[in-house]
């Protein structure tokens, strides 16, 4: 073999070794980075896993309610005695073994409707349900339907007449008007097992509270929480930026699907109420979320453990349009409750969110804590803007697909002691590039620094 040929061969081998070495080095570094993107700058390929929570409805709810059916005779036109009439019908039918109560078309104002075991409320598509604002309600909280707050309840449902129809025209209506109340909840679930809520179109007025809440019951016992249920086919508009359709403080084996909101956060799995008993006992586990949508809001999905190390949440098919983010993943933290358990909180590492489609643009509800991700000029514009009707957000542009401050990629490095955790993030698709950040993720390090300080204008001087 000629000497020059030998040198050429050696040089080629060294080049191959170098390429392989660099490739392995890149692979090693990417193990602690976000999953590799493909060549499309609008697609984040994410991670895949075969260990997923199943979403078949039979796993979450079984109809065990007798077929006996009555039509309740209500006054309508917001007559305040209708709540007593409906409560009496519910209690009577439940004592007889249960059945279906139909609410005919009309406008009804309710509060503290206590659902009891083996009762199914079926509500006409031409019925409008509102909170009863009569009497002294100033600064008071109002709940329209109460399920399992003071006593154990099982086998219950609140649905439209055609309970599994995804056509919005068949769903019953709800309306939350402006008022001097503290906040309004459409439904609050506590100590209940085997339940269903479906077929609701609700128009809010940027009121305080999410409209569907799963919370600890009055006993505050963590073994008395909502278990085995379905919440589906819900559409709500005019939502407060800090709230939304569902606030899940507690829940085990719950399926939430086909949830669509304009404004706010469509679904919050934020679990602060669970720390009441000063014990680190998970109150959220086996939560399955499918087909969740937000437009002109803050986010479609929010993960936020509060002081408690929680279980698995499995989310798939998320759509966000002209919203601050599609998904928010918050590190665990201590709130202002000085009597709470000294633990920050996490979610199970098998939790998953994927198949996220996000369209950026103007129209998002931007909160003050997110101004820092905008350039100096845009940040100044946001600060000087008048608040939206929720008195907490201003209208601005989308920032990125996912805000994450719980991951090691967000410099959350000390594990659960710092409220850090990892969840599996699957495929993300951006339909355009109309975002403040080029990356798919907003991290604390994404903050734009060096901007001059701008004071919020006094009331009446905003833009």
N, C-alpha and C positions, 0 to 999 in steps of 0.2 A: 504493500500500500504506500502510495506517495505521501511524503511528509505533509504537503499542503492539504491533501484530502483528509489526513488524520486530524489535523488542526481544525478543519471545517466541521468534522463530525463531533469533536470534543466541544467546540463552540456551540453547536446546535443542541447537544445534550445539556450543556450548562444553561442555555436559554430555556429549555423545557422545564428543567428542575426549578429555575427561578420563577417561571410562570406558575408552576404547581404550588411552589412555596407561598407565593403572593396570594394565590387563590385560597389556599388553606388558611392563611392569616386573615384574609377578608372574611372567610366563613366563621372563624373563631370570633372575630370582633362582632359579627352580625348576630351571634347567639344572644348577646345582651342588647341588641338593637331591635327596632321594629322589624317585623317580618319583611323579607325582600319584596320590593315592588317590581312589577314587570316593566317592560320598556314604555308602557303607556303612562304618561305623567298624570293621567286622570284616574288611574286605577291602582289601588293598594291591594295586593293579593292576599295579604293577611295569613292567618294560620288556619289549618283545618284540624278537626278532631272527630273521631267516631264516637266519642263518649258524650252523647247529648241527651237531654231530657226529652221525652216523647210528648207530643201535643195532641194525642187523640182524646176527644172530649169525654169519652166513656170513662177515662181514668179519673176525671175530676168531678163529675156530677151524674147522679142517677135520679130519674124522676120517680119519686116514691109518694107523690101527693095524690090523694084520691080524686076520682073524676067528678065527684059531686060539684055542681056549679050554681052560683047565685049571682044576680046582678044587684049591686048595692044601690040603694035609692038615696042619692045625695042632692043637696040643694043647688050646688054650683054657684057661680058668680061670686066666688070668694067668701061664701058664708062661713064664719068662724066655727060654727057648730059641726061642720062636716068632718072635722078630725075626730070628734067624739063618736059620731055615727059610724065612721069606718072602723075605729078601734073596737067598738062594741061588736060589729059584724065579725071582725077578725077573731076576737076572743071567743065568741059564741061558736063559730064554725070550727075553730081549733079544738075546743072542748068536746065537740061532736066527732072528732077524728080527723078533721081537716077537709080541704077541698079548694076550689077555685072561686075567687071573688072577681067579678068583672066590673071595671070602672068605665062607664059609658062616656061618650063625647061630652065635652063641657069644660069649663074653667073652674079649677078647684084649688083652694089654698089650704095647705096642710102643715102641721108641725107635730113632731113626736108621735108619728104613726108607728106603733109597736108591732112589728111582725112577729107572729108566733108560729110554733112548729106546725108543719104540714099544711101551710097556707101558700097559695100561689095568687098573687095579684096580677091580673091581666088587664092592661090599660089600652083603651081604644086609641087609634092613631089620630083621632080628632079631639082627644083630651089634652088639656094643658095643665100641668102640675106646677104650682108656684108655692113659695113659702108663705105661711100665714104671718103677716106683719101687723096684725091687730094687737092692741094692748100696748103695754110699756116694753118696747123691744130695744130701746136705745142702748147701744154697746153690748147687747146680748147676742149670744150665738144661737143659731136656729138649725135644727136638723129635721128634715122632712120625714124620712123613713129611718127608723132605728131597728137594727137587727142584732140581737144578742148583747145588748149593753148591760142589762141588769139580771138576765137569766139565760140559761142555756137554750138555744134554739136550733132545730134541725129540719132539714127537708123543706126549704122555702125558696120562693122565686118571685121576682118582680120583673115582668116582661111586657112587651107589646102583645097584642092578640095573636099575631103570627110570630111566635117567639124566635124562630130561627131564620126569618126572612132578612136578607142583607140589604134589601131595598129600603132606603131611608124614608120613603113616602109611607111605609107601613109602621114606622116607629112612633111611639107616643112622644109628646112634646113636653118640655119643661122650660120654665123661664124664671130667671132670678133678677128682679128689678133692683134699682137703686133704693137704698134705705139707710136708716141710722143704726141698723143692727151691727153687731161685731163681725159676724161672718155667717155663711150659709153652707150647709152640706146637704146634698140631695139624699145620699144614703151613707150611713155609717155602720160598718160591720164590726162585731166584737166576738162574743162567744157563740159562734155559729158553725155548724157542720153540714155540708151538702147543700149548697146554695147556688142560685143562678140570678144574674142580672143581665138583661139584654134589650136592645131595641129602643134607644133613647136619643133624641135630639134636644140639646139644651142650649139656650142662649143666655149667657151670663152678662154681667155688667161690671166686669173686672173686680168681682168681689173677692174678699179674703176667704181662704180655704180652698182646697181641692174639693170637687163635688162628690167624689166617691172616696171614702176613707176606710181603711182597715186598720183598726187600732186595738189597744188593750181594752178589755171590758172594765167595768167599774171595779171589779175585784182586783185588777192589776196582776192577776196570776198569768204567768207565761204559758201554762198548760191549758189555758182557756182562751184560745185565740181562733180566728177564722181558719177553717180546715176544709179542704175539698170543695172547690167552688169554681164557677166560670163567670167571668165578666167580659161581655163581648158586644160588638155592634153598637158602638157609642160614638156620637159626633157632638162636639161642643165648640162654641165660638165665644169671642170676647173674654178670653181668659186672662187673669192677672198673671204677670210675669213670674211671680213667686209660687204659683200654684198650678193647677191644671185639672186633668180628668181624674187621675187616680193618685192618691198618696197612700203607699203601702208601708205602714209602720210594722205590721205583723201579718203573717199568713204562711200557711203550709199547704203545699199541693194546690196551687191556684193557677188557673189558665186565664190569661188576659189576651184577647185577640180582636182585631179589626177596631182599633181605637184611633179616632181622628180628631185633631184639635186645631183651632186657630188661636194662636197666642199661648203664652205660658209654657209649661212643661207637661207634655201629654201624660207621661207616667213617671212618678217619682218613687223609687224604692229607697226611701230615707227613713231610718229606723230609730230615731232618737227616743221615742216613747218607751222602748223596750228596756231602757236602763233604769226604770223607776224602782225596781226591786233590789237594786244594788248587787245584782249577780250577772255574770257574763253567760247568759243562756240565749242561744240563738232563737229568734222569733220569726225569722224569714228563711224559708228553705223550699226547694222544689217549686220555684216560681217560673212559669213558662209564659213568654210574651211573643206574640206573632202579629205581624202586620200593624205597625204603629206609625202614625203620621203626624207631622206638625207643619204649619204654615204661618209665617209672620210671627214667630214666637221665640222662645229661648232655646228649647231643645225638645226632641221627641222622647228621649229616655235619659233618666238620671239615676246613677248608682251613688248612694251616699250612706255608708255605715256610720252609725252614731254610737260610739262607746261599746258596741257589742260585736263579737265575731260571728258573722252571719253565714248562712248556707249558700246554696246554689241558685243562681238566676240565669235563665237561658233565653236570649233574645234573638229573634231573627226577622228580617225584612223590616227595616227601619227607613222611613222616607222623611226628609226635611227639606223645605223650600223656603228660601228667604228668611232663615232663622239663624240665631247666633251660632249654634252648633246643632248637629244631629244627636250626638250622644255626649253626656258628661259623666266622667268617672272621678269621683271625689275621694280623697284620702279620708280615713277615719279621723275624728277630731273630738275634742271635749267642748261641749256647749257651755252655756252660762249657768247651768244647774250645779251649784256647789255641792249638792248632796248626791250627785250621780256617781256611778262606779268609775273608778280610775282606770279606764281602758279606752282606747281610741276607736277600735272597731275595724273590721275587714269583711270582705266577702270571700267565699270559697274559691280557690284557684281554678276549679273546674267551671266556674261561671263563664258565660260566653255571650258575645254580641257580634253579629255578622250580617252579611247581605245588606249593607247600609248604602243607600243612595241619597246623595245630597246635592241640591242645587243652590248655589250662592246667589246673593243679590241684596238689594235694599228692601227693608221692611221688617227687619229683626227687632225684637225687644231687647235692647242692650242694657244690662245692669252696670252700675258704677264700677264694680270690681273687675269688669272686663274692658274698661276704657284703656287700660294699660297696654293692650295688645294692638292698639291703633297707632298710626303715625301721629306726630305732634299736631299737625294741622287738623286732622280729623278728630283727634282727641279733644282739642279745643272746641270744635263745633259741637261735639257730644255734650261736653260739660255745660256749654252755654245754651243748650236746647231746653225747651219746656218739657216737663215730664208728660208721659202718656197718661191716660185716665186712671191707670193703676197707681199713680204717684210714686213710682219706683223705677221705671225704665224710660228710656228714650228710644226713638226709632233710628236705627242705623243699619250697618251692613253685616253680612255673615263674616265670621272670623275664620273658621275651619270646619272640618268634619267632626272631630272628636276633641273635647277638652279633657285632659287626663293629668291629674296631679297625684295619682296613687302608685304609679309604676316606677321602676328603677330608671326608666328612660326620662322620667320627670325629676330625676335627682332625689327621689324618695328612697333613701338607701338603707334605712335601719329596720326594715321589716315591719312587723306588726307593732313594734314599740313606737314607731312613728306613724301608725295608721296606714302603712304601705301594704299593697297587695297587688297581685297580677291576675287579670282575667284574660281569657282567650279572645282575641280580636280577629274576626274573619275579614272577608272581602269588603272593601269600601270603594264605591264608585262616585266620582264627581262628574256631574253632567256639564259643568262649565268651570271657568277659572275665576269667577267673580267672588273672591274671598280676600280678606285682609292679609292672610298668611298663605304662602305658597305650599307649606307642608300640609299633610293630612291631619296633623295633631297640633293642638295648642298645649304647650307645657308652661310651667312657671317661668322658665328661661326664655320664653317667647316674648316676654315683656319688652317694649320699646323704651329704651332709657334715654335720659338726657333732655326730656321735654321740659319747657318752663312750666312752673306751677300756674294753674288757672283756677280761680275761685268760681264756685257756682253763683250765678247772678241771684240777687234777691228776687223774691216773688214779684211777678209783674214785669221783670226786666229780661226774662229769658226770650229765646228766639223761637 
